[in-house]
Amino acid sequence: MLDRLSLQKLLPKSLEQQSSWKNSTAEFAYKTWQLIENKTYQGLATKHPITSWEGILGNTYQTEVQTDKYQVISIDGSQIYADRQSGLPLVLINTGAAFFQYHTDKSHATLTSSPAIYSTQDLAKECRNDLYSEPFVDALRTAHEFEAAIKYQTKPDCILFDGSLIFWHLGTPENPAPHAHYFAQRYIQTLKNLYLQQTPHISYISNPRSRDLIQIIVQNDTAHEEQYQGYTDAELLKQILPQNNRSTIFKSIAPITKLYPTQLHPHFFYLNLTSELARIEIPYWLTQNEAKLEQCLSILLDQIQKGQGYPLALSEAHEQAVIREADRQFFIHQIQQKQSAKLQKKHRPIF
């Protein structure tokens, strides 16, 4: 049993220490940022590789809310894992989508969900031993999310994904996760199709914990390197990035991005919203099309306003994708019924 009285005595000191560390780190980070914010990537000497950018490091760009008519699609997914112990021999992946079409006089919404069931034999030959692997199923869900984006006949003005465009779960080229090559090919083919269609797509990451910019800070303030451990880009930018402004666009140097074609290489920037500081990831080709990028961002801001702090389309896609406990029990019950009926038929006497 938790000793609540002791907990109440411990909490104030821990919270005070956390607050003191954040305040002092914020001060160090801000001072260092002021020294380097006018630097270009080529003009900043560092000992170790850092994310690159074009133009001036500290540049910020204001984004306007989309007011004209537009079409946006959001995709999200969820899953039920196969489980030997509970006798669940199948994987269920549910992909949710929200399609919003806005006009001056009226709007239209289409909300859908698409379940897919996998047994061992439904998987590619090289993957058939992985039905009970949760990381494998997560990777398979991601494939469904990407592939759902190209199934619409209507070409949207922007596609919103939840999560990262960087395939972190596939490891690195030097130390790949199981079936990394299989999934990387599958993901890249889908994103390539979006590129060929010139369909803008961006990835929205809420409450990011990334530290790409902090690594730049650390290499320019080595005296306080340990101080920055645990400090994030979001915490840095909350004090320097104006609201409804985005940062400079950066190029990811995550090892797995070596597998991406140039036009699909993930880039990112930060967007300071009223509700939070978000990380936005985009393919390289979209960084070269300012009109499409600005339209996507203005659509995103409008969706955030409509969703009262979180993109409405993403929220609705999540609602379509989520598998609640009642759904899980229904899935299990259906399996048990089918297995029971099959068993009864198998043991039914011929005469």
C-alpha positions as CSV (number, residue, x, y, z in Angstrom):
1,M,0.0,0.0,0.0
2,L,1.3,3.5,-0.9
3,D,2.2,5.6,2.1
4,R,0.4,8.7,1.1
5,L,1.6,10.8,4.0
6,S,5.2,10.2,3.0
7,L,4.4,10.9,-0.6
8,Q,2.9,14.3,0.3
9,K,6.1,15.1,2.2
10,L,8.4,14.1,-0.7
11,L,6.5,15.8,-3.5
12,P,7.3,19.5,-2.7
13,K,11.0,19.0,-2.7
14,S,11.0,17.0,-6.0
15,L,8.8,19.6,-7.7
16,E,10.9,22.4,-6.5
17,Q,14.1,20.7,-7.7
18,Q,12.5,20.1,-11.1
19,S,11.4,23.7,-11.4
20,S,14.8,25.1,-10.3
21,W,16.6,22.9,-12.9
22,K,14.2,24.0,-15.7
23,N,14.6,27.6,-14.9
24,S,18.4,27.6,-14.8
25,T,18.6,25.4,-17.9
26,A,16.2,27.8,-19.7
27,E,18.5,30.7,-18.8
28,F,21.6,28.9,-20.1
29,A,19.8,27.8,-23.3
30,Y,18.4,31.3,-24.0
31,K,21.8,33.0,-23.6
32,T,23.5,30.4,-25.9
33,W,20.6,30.7,-28.5
34,Q,21.1,34.5,-28.6
35,L,24.8,33.9,-29.5
36,I,24.0,31.6,-32.4
37,E,20.5,32.5,-33.7
38,N,21.9,34.6,-36.6
39,K,24.2,31.8,-37.8
40,T,23.8,29.7,-41.0
41,Y,24.5,26.0,-40.9
42,Q,27.8,26.6,-42.8
43,G,28.7,29.4,-40.4
44,L,28.3,27.3,-37.2
45,A,31.4,25.2,-36.4
46,T,30.6,22.0,-34.5
47,K,32.6,18.9,-33.5
48,H,29.8,16.4,-34.0
49,P,27.1,16.1,-36.7
50,I,24.0,18.2,-36.1
51,T,20.7,18.7,-38.0
52,S,21.1,21.1,-40.9
53,W,19.0,24.0,-42.1
54,E,18.8,26.6,-44.8
55,G,19.0,30.3,-44.1
56,I,19.3,31.8,-40.6
57,L,18.9,29.5,-37.6
58,G,16.7,31.8,-35.6
59,N,14.3,32.9,-38.3
60,T,10.6,32.6,-37.6
61,Y,7.7,32.7,-40.0
62,Q,4.1,33.7,-39.3
63,T,1.3,31.4,-40.6
64,E,-2.2,32.6,-41.4
65,V,-5.4,30.5,-40.9
66,Q,-7.0,29.0,-44.0
67,T,-10.3,30.7,-44.7
68,D,-11.0,29.6,-48.3
69,K,-12.5,26.2,-49.2
70,Y,-10.3,23.2,-48.8
71,Q,-10.3,19.4,-48.4
72,V,-8.3,17.6,-45.7
73,I,-7.8,13.9,-44.9
74,S,-6.5,12.6,-41.6
75,I,-5.4,9.0,-40.9
76,D,-4.9,7.1,-37.7
77,G,-4.7,3.4,-36.6
78,S,-5.0,1.0,-33.7
79,Q,-4.6,-2.7,-33.2
80,I,-5.4,-5.8,-31.2
81,Y,-2.3,-8.0,-30.8
82,A,-2.4,-11.8,-31.1
83,D,-1.9,-13.4,-27.8
84,R,-0.9,-17.1,-27.3
85,Q,-1.8,-17.1,-23.5
86,S,-5.4,-15.8,-24.1
87,G,-5.9,-18.0,-27.1
88,L,-6.1,-15.0,-29.5
89,P,-4.7,-16.4,-32.8
90,L,-5.4,-13.3,-35.0
91,V,-4.2,-9.7,-35.3
92,L,-6.8,-6.9,-35.9
93,I,-5.7,-3.6,-37.3
94,N,-8.3,-0.8,-37.5
95,T,-7.5,2.2,-39.7
96,G,-9.6,5.3,-39.1
97,A,-10.0,8.2,-41.6
98,A,-11.7,11.6,-41.5
99,F,-12.3,13.5,-44.7
100,F,-13.5,17.1,-44.4
101,Q,-14.6,19.2,-47.3
102,Y,-15.2,22.9,-46.6
103,H,-17.1,25.3,-48.9
104,T,-18.2,28.9,-48.4
105,D,-21.9,27.9,-48.0
106,K,-21.6,24.3,-46.6
107,S,-19.3,21.7,-45.4
108,H,-19.1,17.9,-45.6
109,A,-17.5,15.2,-43.5
110,T,-16.9,11.5,-44.2
111,L,-15.8,9.4,-41.3
112,T,-14.7,5.8,-41.9
113,S,-13.0,2.9,-40.3
114,S,-11.5,-0.1,-42.0
115,P,-10.6,-3.3,-40.1
116,A,-8.1,-5.8,-41.4
117,I,-7.5,-9.3,-39.9
118,Y,-4.3,-11.2,-40.1
119,S,-3.5,-14.8,-39.5
120,T,-0.1,-16.3,-40.0
121,Q,-0.9,-17.2,-43.6
122,D,-2.0,-13.6,-44.4
123,L,1.5,-12.3,-43.8
124,A,4.4,-12.2,-46.3
125,K,6.4,-15.4,-46.2
126,E,9.4,-13.7,-44.5
127,C,7.1,-12.4,-41.8
128,R,5.1,-15.4,-40.8
129,N,6.9,-16.1,-37.6
130,D,6.1,-12.6,-36.3
131,L,2.3,-12.7,-35.8
132,Y,2.8,-12.6,-32.0
133,S,5.4,-9.8,-32.1
134,E,4.0,-6.5,-31.0
135,P,6.7,-4.4,-32.7
136,F,5.9,-6.2,-35.9
137,V,2.2,-5.5,-35.6
138,D,3.0,-1.8,-34.8
139,A,5.0,-1.6,-38.0
140,L,2.2,-3.3,-39.9
141,R,-0.3,-0.7,-38.5
142,T,1.9,2.1,-39.8
143,A,1.9,0.6,-43.2
144,H,-1.9,0.6,-43.2
145,E,-2.0,4.2,-42.1
146,F,0.3,5.3,-44.9
147,E,-1.5,3.2,-47.5
148,A,-5.0,4.5,-46.5
149,A,-3.9,7.9,-47.6
150,I,-3.8,7.0,-51.3
151,K,-7.1,5.2,-51.5
152,Y,-9.2,8.3,-51.9
153,Q,-10.3,9.2,-55.4
154,T,-10.7,12.9,-54.3
155,K,-7.3,14.5,-54.1
156,P,-7.1,16.5,-50.8
157,D,-5.3,19.8,-50.3
158,C,-3.5,18.2,-47.4
159,I,-3.1,14.9,-45.6
160,L,-2.5,14.9,-41.8
161,F,-0.8,12.0,-40.2
162,D,-0.5,11.5,-36.5
163,G,3.1,10.7,-35.3
164,S,6.4,10.8,-37.1
165,L,7.4,10.4,-40.8
166,I,10.7,9.0,-39.5
167,F,10.7,5.2,-39.2
168,W,12.3,5.2,-35.8
169,H,10.9,1.7,-35.1
170,L,13.0,0.2,-37.9
171,G,16.2,0.8,-36.1
172,T,19.3,2.0,-38.1
173,P,20.9,0.8,-41.3
174,E,23.7,-0.6,-39.2
175,N,21.4,-2.2,-36.7
176,P,18.1,-2.8,-38.3
177,A,14.9,-4.0,-36.6
178,P,13.5,-7.4,-37.9
179,H,12.0,-6.9,-41.4
180,A,13.2,-3.3,-41.5
181,H,13.9,-3.6,-45.3
182,Y,10.4,-5.1,-45.9
183,F,8.6,-2.3,-44.2
184,A,10.9,0.5,-45.4
185,Q,10.2,-0.5,-49.0
186,R,6.5,-0.6,-48.3
187,Y,6.4,2.8,-46.5
188,I,8.6,4.5,-49.1
189,Q,6.5,3.2,-52.0
190,T,3.4,4.8,-50.5
191,L,5.0,8.1,-49.7
192,K,6.5,8.1,-53.2
193,N,3.0,7.7,-54.7
194,L,1.9,10.8,-52.7
195,Y,5.0,12.7,-54.1
196,L,4.2,11.6,-57.7
197,Q,0.6,12.8,-57.2
198,Q,2.0,16.0,-55.6
199,T,-0.3,15.5,-52.7
200,P,1.0,17.5,-49.7
201,H,1.2,15.5,-46.4
202,I,2.5,16.5,-43.0
203,S,2.9,14.7,-39.7
204,Y,1.7,16.3,-36.5
205,I,3.6,15.4,-33.3
206,S,2.0,16.6,-30.1
207,N,4.2,17.4,-27.0
208,P,7.4,16.4,-28.8
209,R,10.4,15.2,-26.8
210,S,12.9,15.6,-29.5
211,R,16.3,17.3,-28.8
212,D,17.7,18.2,-32.3
213,L,18.1,21.9,-31.4
214,I,19.3,21.2,-27.9
215,Q,22.2,19.2,-29.5
216,I,23.1,22.5,-31.3
217,I,23.0,24.3,-28.0
218,V,25.1,21.7,-26.2
219,Q,27.9,22.0,-28.8
220,N,28.0,25.7,-28.3
221,D,27.8,25.6,-24.5
222,T,29.9,22.5,-23.5
223,A,30.5,23.9,-20.0
224,H,26.8,23.1,-19.2
225,E,26.5,19.9,-21.2
226,E,25.2,17.8,-18.3
227,Q,22.7,20.6,-17.4
228,Y,20.9,20.0,-20.7
229,Q,20.2,16.3,-20.2
230,G,16.5,15.8,-20.3
231,Y,15.8,19.3,-21.7
232,T,13.9,19.4,-25.0
233,D,13.5,21.5,-28.1
234,A,9.9,22.3,-27.1
235,E,11.1,23.8,-23.8
236,L,13.7,25.9,-25.5
237,L,11.3,27.2,-28.2
238,K,8.4,28.0,-25.9
239,Q,10.5,31.0,-24.8
240,I,11.7,32.2,-28.2
241,L,9.2,31.3,-30.8
242,P,6.2,33.7,-31.2
243,Q,2.6,32.2,-31.2
244,N,1.3,31.0,-34.6
245,N,4.8,31.2,-35.9
246,R,7.0,28.3,-37.2
247,S,10.7,27.9,-36.9
248,T,13.3,27.4,-39.6
249,I,13.0,24.1,-41.4
250,F,15.5,21.5,-40.4
251,K,16.7,18.3,-42.0
252,S,16.6,15.1,-40.0
253,I,19.9,13.3,-39.5
254,A,18.4,10.2,-37.9
255,P,20.4,7.2,-39.2
256,I,17.3,5.5,-40.6
257,T,16.7,8.5,-43.0
258,K,19.6,7.2,-45.1
259,L,17.1,4.8,-46.6
260,Y,14.9,7.6,-47.9
261,P,15.1,8.9,-51.5
262,T,16.1,12.6,-51.6
263,Q,12.6,13.9,-52.3
264,L,11.1,12.0,-49.4
265,H,13.8,12.8,-46.8
266,P,12.1,13.9,-43.6
267,H,12.4,17.5,-42.6
268,F,10.9,19.2,-39.6
269,F,10.0,22.5,-37.9
270,Y,8.3,23.6,-34.8
271,L,5.0,25.5,-34.6
272,N,4.0,27.5,-31.5
273,L,0.3,27.2,-31.0
274,T,-2.0,28.7,-28.3
275,S,-2.4,25.2,-26.8
276,E,1.0,23.7,-27.3
277,L,4.3,23.7,-29.2
278,A,4.1,21.0,-31.9
279,R,6.6,19.4,-34.2
280,I,5.7,19.2,-37.8
281,E,7.4,16.7,-40.2
282,I,7.3,17.0,-43.9
283,P,9.1,15.4,-46.9
284,Y,11.8,17.3,-48.6
285,W,9.8,18.0,-51.8
286,L,7.2,19.9,-49.8
287,T,10.0,22.3,-48.5
288,Q,10.6,23.2,-52.1
289,N,7.0,24.2,-52.8
290,E,6.2,27.2,-50.6
291,A,2.7,27.7,-51.8
292,K,1.6,24.1,-51.0
293,L,3.5,24.2,-47.6
294,E,1.8,27.4,-46.5
295,Q,-1.6,26.1,-47.6
296,C,-1.0,22.9,-45.5
297,L,0.0,25.0,-42.5
298,S,-2.9,27.3,-42.8
299,I,-5.2,24.3,-43.0
300,L,-3.6,22.8,-39.9
301,L,-4.1,26.0,-38.0
302,D,-7.8,26.1,-39.0
303,Q,-8.2,22.5,-37.9
304,I,-6.6,23.3,-34.6
305,Q,-9.0,26.2,-34.1
306,K,-11.9,23.9,-35.0
307,G,-10.6,21.2,-32.6
308,Q,-10.1,23.7,-29.8
309,G,-6.4,23.1,-29.5
310,Y,-5.9,19.9,-31.4
311,P,-6.5,19.2,-35.1
312,L,-10.1,18.3,-35.5
313,A,-9.6,15.9,-38.4
314,L,-6.9,14.0,-36.5
315,S,-9.1,13.8,-33.5
316,E,-12.0,12.4,-35.6
317,A,-9.6,9.9,-37.3
318,H,-8.5,8.7,-33.9
319,E,-12.1,8.2,-32.8
320,Q,-12.7,6.1,-35.9
321,A,-9.5,4.1,-35.3
322,V,-9.6,3.5,-31.6
323,I,-10.5,0.0,-30.5
324,R,-12.3,0.1,-27.1
325,E,-12.6,-2.7,-24.6
326,A,-16.1,-3.5,-25.8
327,D,-14.8,-3.8,-29.4
328,R,-12.0,-6.1,-28.2
329,Q,-14.4,-8.3,-26.3
330,F,-16.6,-8.5,-29.4
331,F,-13.7,-9.5,-31.5
332,I,-12.7,-12.2,-29.1
333,H,-16.3,-13.4,-28.8
334,Q,-16.6,-13.7,-32.5
335,I,-13.4,-15.8,-32.7
336,Q,-14.6,-18.1,-29.9
337,Q,-18.0,-18.5,-31.6
338,K,-16.4,-19.4,-35.0
339,Q,-13.9,-21.8,-33.4
340,S,-16.7,-23.4,-31.3
341,A,-18.9,-23.9,-34.4
342,K,-16.0,-25.3,-36.4
343,L,-15.2,-27.7,-33.5
344,Q,-18.8,-28.9,-33.2
345,K,-19.0,-29.5,-37.0
346,K,-15.7,-31.4,-36.9
347,H,-17.0,-33.8,-34.1
348,R,-20.6,-34.2,-35.5
349,P,-21.3,-37.9,-36.2
350,I,-21.8,-38.8,-39.8
351,F,-24.7,-41.1,-39.1
